Amino acid sequence: MPNSIEELAQTRQRWIDASKENHFEEGIKRLLTELYPDNAHFIYELLQNAEDTHASKVRFTLSNEKIVFEHNGRRLFDYNDVESITNIGANNKRDDLTNIGKFGVGFKAVFAYTNTPEIHSGDFHFRIRDLVVPVVSGVRKIRLDERITRFIFPFDHSAKQPRQAVEEIKRGFEALNDNTLLFLKHIHLIEYFLPDGTLGYLKRISHRNGRIDITHASHHKGRKTVSHWLRYHKDVVVVDDFGDPQKCRIAIAYSLQKGDWKKNNAEWEIVPLDRGQVSIYFPAEKETSGLKFHIHAPFASTVARDSVRNCEANCQLRNCIAELVVDSLTDIRDSGMLTMDFLAVLPNRIDNLLPFYEPIREAIVCAFKERELTPTRSGKHAPADRLYRGPAKIAEALNDEDLSLLTNFEPPLWAANPPQQNQREDRFLDSLEIDTFGWNELIEKISPPHSILYNDQQKQENRAHQ
């Protein structure tokens, strides 16, 4: 087994020579560089590697000749990293599902733009040629600040002109959004400079109680926006495909907007997203959950990480996410945000979630039925199994005590009524299958011989005859 870059280069070169002799070279290169759904997928590969080194800040500098990527990871390159980054499919992090970076196949995405990527990190300064051969000869050592790792990608690909490379990478920067940072643990700042000197960036600021602000300064839109999120996460243990227990971090994120103190007496309120996304640290572009909030787990996925595979480990992660959503509901209630409006964020039957994600909806419904989560007319929360729903006119005329008297059940409560029927809030309440107390039930209770008033009168008459 090679013990130095020079020995490793010789081993890799023998493989290259054999590939060329068998006319495999171009096919292998095309296969490895065309695995991904978007041309600038290597941006995410580099971010993932930086995240695994516990980098807090990363920077892309795009010019007309090359793109440079830098990060301040806590760990600099060692020989094992050189061996890994020049390998194909091998990964020295297989046993840690929380590590998302995967030198090897993923890094090969850069070869859609360059033939000779260059890496400078610690004592290692080398170039890669022919996909897998590390070269130190002719590579100038660059003095960097402590803990800085730099990747240089010259636009020297014969099939892609520099101008095309620049435009594609600019579109890749435009595609970066709040989700890019939302579920990362370490990176909180992504900067990118364009050839004209324009700066774009994404910055995450974490507050207490899981609230997150993400500032996005886009060169494309020419403005700065700030989004607000409520994120919950926890570490769980799942059994991987090899039968080994693995510790993984899962997370969910709700979209926040400034609340109406007069309406809900809360600083923030949770609002539904048009399309909740599934992230494997970054959004899986081809995966659709049907939810109105974001979820994340280190799901087993396709090579491009754009969709979730159907396997037992992923089902375990999905079930853990369902538990996390249920756990979050109590905190949301105690924070004053579990309002009638919040029910619009939750999935209902009409959402037609994909079967893989349906257990999340089922867990939410079960929690609302059994726990004190469902909003009541009195402004409190109660299990849905203890509540009644009815027309607004009846609920306005009869308070909870009246309802208890009429139903002879202690203690029934009125569920809060949504502002409009057939909206998301109403559909979610429908899914809770709350008992109905409507006009028919009211007439039955107040009409002889079932009327409580009638029965009281009969008792008085019976006493008079005795």
C-alpha positions as a printed NumPy array, in Angstrom:
array([[  0.   ,   0.   ,   0.   ],
       [  1.444,   3.426,  -0.939],
       [  2.833,   5.499,   1.924],
       [  3.628,   8.736,   0.103],
       [  2.123,  10.92 ,  -2.588],
       [  4.87 ,   9.843,  -4.985],
       [  4.104,   6.154,  -4.454],
       [  0.379,   6.85 ,  -4.68 ],
       [  0.901,   8.672,  -7.98 ],
       [  2.727,   5.659,  -9.401],
       [ -0.092,   3.332,  -8.362],
       [ -2.729,   5.621,  -9.834],
       [ -0.728,   6.022, -13.058],
       [ -0.678,   2.273, -13.618],
       [ -4.475,   2.291, -13.423],
       [ -4.645,   5.206, -15.893],
       [ -2.341,   3.414, -18.316],
       [ -4.501,   0.284, -18.152],
       [ -7.659,   2.353, -18.694],
       [ -6.185,   4.059, -21.729],
       [ -5.007,   0.766, -23.15 ],
       [ -8.541,  -0.595, -22.856],
       [-10.15 ,   2.656, -24.09 ],
       [-11.975,   3.113, -20.763],
       [-10.656,   6.577, -19.943],
       [-13.204,   8.811, -21.667],
       [-16.169,   6.666, -20.659],
       [-15.155,   6.66 , -17.   ],
       [-14.573,  10.397, -16.998],
       [-17.908,  11.105, -18.662],
       [-19.729,   8.796, -16.25 ],
       [-18.212,  10.408, -13.16 ],
       [-18.727,  14.01 , -14.251],
       [-22.29 ,  13.591, -15.544],
       [-23.802,  11.91 , -12.481],
       [-25.291,  15.117, -11.137],
       [-28.561,  16.923, -11.936],
       [-26.975,  20.36 , -12.309],
       [-23.725,  21.437, -13.877],
       [-22.422,  23.324, -10.854],
       [-23.107,  20.516,  -8.391],
       [-19.482,  20.636,  -7.302],
       [-20.38 ,  23.757,  -5.274],
       [-22.296,  21.521,  -2.862],
       [-19.559,  18.897,  -2.864],
       [-17.07 ,  21.514,  -1.701],
       [-19.456,  22.858,   0.925],
       [-19.986,  19.35 ,   2.24 ],
       [-16.27 ,  18.755,   2.563],
       [-15.83 ,  22.048,   4.412],
       [-18.692,  21.178,   6.766],
       [-17.021,  17.887,   7.642],
       [-13.846,  19.722,   8.639],
       [-15.945,  21.925,  10.988],
       [-15.338,  25.045,   8.907],
       [-17.393,  28.058,   9.957],
       [-16.716,  30.247,   6.909],
       [-16.217,  29.472,   3.224],
       [-15.492,  31.659,   0.224],
       [-15.74 ,  31.202,  -3.54 ],
       [-13.824,  33.609,  -5.781],
       [-14.849,  33.368,  -9.425],
       [-12.752,  34.916, -12.18 ],
       [-12.785,  34.5  , -15.937],
       [ -9.954,  31.956, -15.734],
       [-10.691,  29.916, -12.605],
       [-12.643,  29.521,  -9.413],
       [-10.982,  29.418,  -5.997],
       [-12.596,  27.898,  -2.911],
       [-11.327,  28.458,   0.633],
       [-12.5  ,  27.371,   4.065],
       [-11.27 ,  27.622,   7.647],
       [-11.791,  24.008,   8.681],
       [-10.314,  22.862,  11.957],
       [ -8.506,  20.   ,  10.272],
       [ -5.995,  20.368,   7.452],
       [ -5.202,  17.738,   4.832],
       [ -3.231,  14.635,   5.715],
       [ -2.087,  11.773,   3.512],
       [ -5.352,   9.866,   3.961],
       [ -7.235,  12.852,   2.533],
       [ -4.953,  12.906,  -0.503],
       [ -5.584,   9.21 ,  -1.041],
       [ -9.335,   9.667,  -0.566],
       [ -9.787,  12.683,  -2.834],
       [ -7.975,  10.91 ,  -5.676],
       [ -9.937,   7.692,  -5.248],
       [-13.193,   6.649,  -6.885],
       [-16.012,   5.658,  -4.573],
       [-13.805,   4.711,  -1.624],
       [-14.549,   6.642,   1.524],
       [-12.712,   6.688,   4.815],
       [-15.87 ,   8.011,   6.514],
       [-18.227,   5.123,   5.762],
       [-18.752,   4.332,   9.41 ],
       [-19.982,   7.822,  10.279],
       [-23.349,   8.641,   8.725],
       [-23.148,  12.16 ,  10.117],
       [-20.249,  12.946,   7.795],
       [-21.767,  14.12 ,   4.552],
       [-18.63 ,  14.898,   2.599],
       [-17.501,  12.068,   0.406],
       [-14.237,  12.566,  -1.374],
       [-14.094,  10.318,  -4.388],
       [-17.116,  10.172,  -6.683],
       [-18.591,  13.46 ,  -5.424],
       [-15.414,  15.453,  -5.862],
       [-15.144,  14.212,  -9.454],
       [-17.896,  16.702, -10.329],
       [-15.186,  19.392, -10.529],
       [-13.74 ,  17.657, -13.587],
       [-16.674,  18.947, -15.626],
       [-14.829,  22.3  , -15.441],
       [-11.173,  21.554, -14.931],
       [ -8.574,  18.955, -15.807],
       [ -6.12 ,  19.965, -13.099],
       [ -7.634,  20.889,  -9.721],
       [ -5.089,  22.13 ,  -7.207],
       [ -5.219,  21.767,  -3.419],
       [ -3.242,  23.651,  -0.763],
       [ -3.736,  22.61 ,   2.855],
       [ -1.168,  22.492,   5.647],
       [  1.961,  20.741,   4.38 ],
       [  0.235,  19.425,   1.263],
       [  0.388,  21.268,  -2.052],
       [ -0.575,  19.14 ,  -5.035],
       [ -2.452,  18.977,  -8.32 ],
       [ -4.664,  16.173,  -9.612],
       [ -4.496,  15.058, -13.228],
       [ -6.348,  12.291, -15.047],
       [ -9.005,  12.27 , -12.299],
       [ -6.932,  10.249,  -9.827],
       [ -3.213,  11.033, -10.067],
       [ -1.784,  13.422,  -7.411],
       [  1.183,  15.485,  -8.598],
       [  3.485,  17.652,  -6.471],
       [  6.076,  18.453,  -9.119],
       [  5.683,  21.97 , -10.483],
       [  3.091,  22.983,  -7.884],
       [  4.064,  26.2  ,  -6.158],
       [  3.618,  26.17 ,  -2.4  ],
       [  1.254,  28.887,  -1.23 ],
       [  1.599,  30.46 ,   2.184],
       [ -1.834,  30.524,   3.779],
       [ -3.172,  31.688,   7.097],
       [ -3.357,  28.985,   9.718],
       [ -6.309,  26.61 ,   9.221],
       [ -7.041,  27.802,   5.672],
       [ -7.503,  25.187,   2.959],
       [ -7.599,  26.364,  -0.655],
       [ -8.848,  24.634,  -3.798],
       [ -8.016,  26.123,  -7.211],
       [ -9.929,  25.042, -10.309],
       [ -8.57 ,  26.494, -13.578],
       [-11.013,  26.452, -16.482],
       [ -8.857,  24.249, -18.708],
       [-11.448,  21.67 , -19.741],
       [-11.302,  21.079, -23.485],
       [-15.075,  20.588, -23.801],
       [-16.11 ,  23.679, -21.843],
       [-14.988,  27.188, -22.636],
       [-14.176,  29.491, -19.694],
       [-17.079,  31.787, -20.583],
       [-19.53 ,  28.893, -20.37 ],
       [-17.999,  27.739, -17.093],
       [-18.389,  31.207, -15.576],
       [-22.048,  31.468, -16.593],
       [-22.909,  28.027, -15.252],
       [-21.203,  28.682, -11.93 ],
       [-22.958,  32.037, -11.618],
       [-26.258,  30.208, -12.054],
       [-25.093,  27.787,  -9.385],
       [-24.575,  30.71 ,  -7.009],
       [-28.03 ,  32.022,  -7.888],
       [-29.492,  28.654,  -6.862],
       [-28.076,  28.923,  -3.347],
       [-30.892,  29.689,  -0.934],
       [-31.778,  29.677,   2.739],
       [-31.878,  25.887,   2.771],
       [-28.217,  25.774,   1.84 ],
       [-27.277,  26.868,   5.364],
       [-30.382,  25.873,   7.292],
       [-29.331,  22.377,   8.313],
       [-25.563,  22.741,   8.487],
       [-24.032,  22.518,  11.928],
       [-20.75 ,  24.358,  11.419],
       [-20.768,  26.611,   8.342],
       [-22.588,  29.866,   9.052],
       [-21.187,  32.09 ,   6.284],
       [-20.897,  31.453,   2.545],
       [-19.362,  34.231,   0.458],
       [-18.902,  34.339,  -3.292],
       [-17.21 ,  36.934,  -5.451],
       [-17.991,  37.301,  -9.16 ],
       [-15.523,  38.353, -11.873],
       [-16.771,  41.96 , -11.71 ],
       [-16.105,  42.088,  -7.958],
       [-19.747,  41.74 ,  -6.935],
       [-20.2  ,  40.025,  -3.579],
       [-23.022,  37.671,  -2.679],
       [-23.391,  35.844,   0.586],
       [-25.522,  33.726,   2.876],
       [-25.198,  34.201,   6.629],
       [-26.865,  32.288,   9.439],
       [-27.365,  33.75 ,  12.91 ],
       [-28.623,  31.424,  15.638],
       [-30.682,  32.725,  18.547],
       [-31.996,  31.092,  21.666],
       [-34.788,  28.528,  21.572],
       [-33.998,  27.337,  18.062],
       [-34.77 ,  30.544,  16.172],
       [-32.535,  31.189,  13.174],
       [-32.119,  34.199,  10.885],
       [-30.623,  33.715,   7.427],
       [-29.498,  36.762,   5.483],
       [-29.189,  36.323,   1.732],
       [-27.46 ,  38.994,  -0.324],
       [-27.987,  37.949,  -3.931],
       [-25.979,  39.337,  -6.815],
       [-28.759,  38.167,  -9.121],
       [-31.675,  39.943,  -7.431],
       [-29.561,  42.877,  -6.301],
       [-31.072,  42.999,  -2.837],
       [-30.726,  41.57 ,   0.644],
       [-33.405,  39.478,   2.3  ],
       [-33.699,  38.008,   5.777],
       [-35.711,  34.875,   6.494],
       [-36.626,  33.543,   9.917],
       [-36.859,  29.925,  10.995],
       [-37.678,  27.81 ,  14.003],
       [-35.425,  24.763,  13.894],
       [-35.536,  21.658,  16.042],
       [-32.915,  18.943,  15.955],
       [-31.812,  15.91 ,  17.904],
       [-29.353,  13.047,  17.655],
       [-30.838,   9.612,  17.051],
       [-29.441,   6.13 ,  16.556],
       [-30.368,   4.056,  13.511],
       [-29.124,   0.713,  12.249],
       [-27.355,   1.059,   8.903],
       [-27.263,  -1.347,   5.96 ],
       [-24.347,  -3.17 ,   7.574],
       [-26.32 ,  -3.847,  10.761],
       [-24.316,  -1.353,  12.788],
       [-25.871,   1.332,  15.037],
       [-25.1  ,   4.835,  13.82 ],
       [-25.628,   8.174,  15.528],
       [-27.285,  10.674,  13.196],
       [-28.573,  14.206,  13.528],
       [-32.058,  14.926,  12.211],
       [-33.845,  18.276,  12.07 ],
       [-37.008,  20.101,  11.059],
       [-37.515,  23.799,  10.343],
       [-40.689,  25.892,  10.359],
       [-40.933,  29.226,   8.564],
       [-41.454,  32.205,  10.875],
       [-42.837,  35.675,  10.379],
       [-43.383,  38.529,  12.799],
       [-46.411,  37.87 ,  14.951],
       [-49.439,  40.006,  15.739],
       [-49.361,  40.793,  19.457],
       [-52.986,  41.919,  19.428],
       [-54.123,  38.695,  17.799],
       [-51.964,  35.974,  19.341],
       [-49.863,  37.683,  22.001],
       [-46.715,  36.188,  20.45 ],
       [-43.646,  37.79 ,  18.892],
       [-43.493,  35.23 ,  16.079],
       [-45.926,  33.047,  14.209],
       [-45.302,  29.935,  12.147],
       [-46.531,  30.035,   8.554],
       [-46.838,  27.284,   5.94 ],
       [-44.332,  27.035,   3.13 ],
       [-45.569,  26.654,  -0.418],
       [-43.319,  23.612,  -0.706],
       [-41.502,  22.039,   2.183],
       [-38.25 ,  20.481,   1.074],
       [-36.403,  17.342,   2.058],
       [-32.737,  17.964,   2.744],
       [-29.808,  15.632,   3.015],
       [-27.941,  18.549,   4.544],
       [-28.726,  20.351,   1.277],
       [-32.066,  20.204,  -0.591],
       [-32.715,  16.953,  -2.45 ],
       [-34.085,  18.58 ,  -5.584],
       [-36.045,  15.593,  -6.9  ],
       [-37.559,  14.604,  -3.553],
       [-41.065,  15.822,  -2.679],
       [-42.589,  15.301,   0.76 ],
       [-45.823,  17.289,   0.42 ],
       [-45.183,  18.887,   3.821],
       [-45.385,  22.621,   4.517],
       [-42.161,  22.707,   6.53 ],
       [-38.609,  21.526,   5.874],
       [-37.119,  18.276,   7.134],
       [-33.567,  16.978,   7.182],
       [-31.863,  13.644,   7.813],
       [-28.725,  11.955,   6.464],
       [-30.909,   9.767,   4.255],
       [-29.375,   7.098,   2.071],
       [-29.787,   8.57 ,  -1.394],
       [-28.834,   8.439,  -5.015],
       [-25.249,   9.337,  -5.897],
       [-26.351,  12.874,  -6.747],
       [-28.186,  13.139,  -3.398],
       [-31.269,  14.462,  -5.19 ],
       [-33.747,  11.815,  -3.975],
       [-34.219,   9.425,  -1.062],
       [-33.829,   5.675,  -1.502],
       [-36.413,   3.234,  -0.195],
       [-34.583,   1.286,   2.5  ],
       [-34.985,   0.307,   6.151],
       [-32.473,   2.844,   7.485],
       [-34.4  ,   5.66 ,   5.798],
       [-37.659,   4.418,   7.325],
       [-36.014,   4.587,  10.743],
       [-34.899,   8.163,  10.064],
       [-38.386,   9.092,   8.829],
       [-39.947,   7.715,  12.013],
       [-37.469,   9.7  ,  14.1  ],
       [-38.466,  12.847,  12.209],
       [-42.124,  12.106,  12.982],
       [-41.229,  11.884,  16.687],
       [-39.297,  15.152,  16.484],
       [-42.26 ,  16.922,  14.871],
       [-44.546,  15.658,  17.636],
       [-42.065,  16.736,  20.308],
       [-41.853,  20.201,  18.766],
       [-45.604,  20.747,  19.113],
       [-45.481,  21.06 ,  22.9  ],
       [-42.751,  23.686,  22.703],
       [-44.65 ,  25.56 ,  19.996],
       [-47.75 ,  25.535,  22.204],
       [-45.841,  26.772,  25.245],
       [-44.343,  29.563,  23.113],
       [-47.82 ,  30.82 ,  22.217],
       [-47.541,  29.834,  18.555],
       [-49.875,  26.818,  18.447],
       [-52.799,  28.854,  17.189],
       [-55.583,  28.118,  14.765],
       [-53.421,  29.63 ,  12.023],
       [-50.618,  27.182,  12.849],
       [-52.857,  24.269,  11.875],
       [-52.427,  25.371,   8.252],
       [-48.773,  24.305,   8.531],
       [-49.71 ,  20.723,   9.367],
       [-50.492,  18.044,   6.768],
       [-54.073,  16.998,   6.1  ],
       [-55.615,  14.189,   4.074],
       [-56.02 ,  16.297,   0.941],
       [-52.276,  17.007,   0.833],
       [-51.801,  13.438,  -0.441],
       [-48.367,  12.958,   1.052],
       [-46.205,  10.345,  -0.582],
       [-46.601,   7.007,   1.246],
       [-43.074,   7.304,   2.645],
       [-44.002,  10.542,   4.485],
       [-47.566,   9.604,   5.51 ],
       [-46.401,   8.274,   8.936],
       [-45.408,  11.844,   9.814],
       [-49.002,  13.006,   9.32 ],
       [-50.342,  10.022,  11.236],
       [-48.046,  10.748,  14.195],
       [-49.198,  14.386,  14.269],
       [-52.883,  13.405,  14.213],
       [-52.351,  10.887,  17.012],
       [-50.594,  13.519,  19.131],
       [-53.417,  16.034,  18.679],
       [-55.979,  13.426,  19.675],
       [-54.169,  12.371,  22.836],
       [-52.27 ,  15.445,  24.039],
       [-53.302,  18.948,  25.021],
       [-52.552,  20.446,  21.615],
       [-55.839,  21.223,  19.874],
       [-56.889,  24.904,  20.214],
       [-60.14 ,  25.382,  22.116],
       [-62.682,  28.163,  21.982],
       [-61.652,  29.231,  25.491],
       [-58.115,  29.943,  24.266],
       [-56.521,  26.868,  25.791],
       [-55.526,  23.482,  24.372],
       [-56.97 ,  20.036,  24.925],
       [-56.87 ,  16.537,  23.417],
       [-59.085,  16.394,  20.348],
       [-60.775,  13.279,  21.749],
       [-62.28 ,  15.472,  24.505],
       [-63.608,  18.17 ,  22.192],
       [-66.707,  18.986,  20.203],
       [-67.079,  20.952,  17.002],
       [-70.225,  22.786,  16.049],
       [-71.667,  25.76 ,  14.17 ],
       [-70.351,  29.111,  15.323],
       [-73.825,  30.279,  16.387],
       [-74.228,  27.336,  18.754],
       [-70.708,  27.697,  20.127],
       [-71.338,  31.396,  20.737],
       [-74.582,  30.716,  22.582],
       [-73.402,  27.767,  24.665],
       [-70.262,  27.895,  26.767],
       [-68.274,  24.862,  27.914],
       [-70.405,  24.473,  31.056],
       [-73.593,  24.51 ,  28.989],
       [-72.112,  21.901,  26.692],
       [-71.199,  19.743,  29.674],
       [-74.762,  19.969,  30.991],
       [-76.288,  19.047,  27.646],
       [-73.943,  16.158,  26.895],
       [-73.742,  14.871,  30.462],
       [-70.029,  14.441,  29.86 ],
       [-67.286,  15.976,  31.955],
       [-65.43 ,  17.904,  30.813],
       [-66.315,  18.46 ,  27.119],
       [-64.925,  21.559,  25.477],
       [-65.593,  23.466,  22.326],
       [-62.813,  23.223,  19.764],
       [-61.907,  26.565,  18.261],
       [-63.511,  27.222,  14.899],
       [-61.33 ,  28.109,  11.902],
       [-61.933,  31.503,  10.282],
       [-63.138,  29.848,   7.071],
       [-64.4  ,  26.423,   6.127],
       [-62.545,  24.193,   3.66 ],
       [-59.246,  25.939,   4.287],
       [-56.125,  24.183,   5.528],
       [-56.946,  24.783,   9.187],
       [-60.429,  23.314,   8.761],
       [-59.12 ,  20.312,   6.822],
       [-56.623,  19.498,   9.54 ],
       [-59.357,  19.657,  12.192],
       [-61.442,  17.329,  10.017],
       [-58.607,  14.805,  10.116],
       [-58.811,  14.763,  13.935],
       [-62.364,  13.332,  13.706],
       [-63.635,  15.53 ,  16.532],
       [-67.173,  14.742,  17.721],
       [-69.85 ,  17.047,  16.341],
       [-72.463,  18.914,  18.363],
       [-74.655,  20.604,  15.787],
       [-78.272,  21.593,  15.312],
       [-79.549,  18.024,  15.27 ],
       [-77.757,  17.203,  18.507],
       [-79.003,  20.411,  20.118],
       [-82.621,  19.754,  19.111],
       [-82.366,  16.216,  20.43 ],
       [-81.076,  17.428,  23.799],
       [-83.678,  20.145,  24.337],
       [-86.726,  18.312,  22.947],
       [-88.93 ,  15.984,  25.102],
       [-88.621,  13.274,  26.174],
       [-84.802,  13.478,  25.977],
       [-84.533,  17.079,  27.085],
       [-82.643,  17.691,  30.285],
       [-85.105,  20.495,  31.064],
       [-87.999,  18.134,  30.426],
       [-86.512,  15.518,  32.732],
       [-85.999,  18.093,  35.507],
       [-89.62 ,  19.203,  35.183],
       [-90.804,  15.584,  35.375],
       [-88.825,  15.065,  38.569],
       [-90.479,  18.104,  40.146],
       [-93.943,  16.894,  39.134],
       [-93.232,  13.443,  40.547],
       [-92.253,  14.954,  43.887],
       [-95.48 ,  16.995,  43.933],
       [-97.596,  13.858,  43.5  ],
       [-95.822,  12.014,  46.295]])
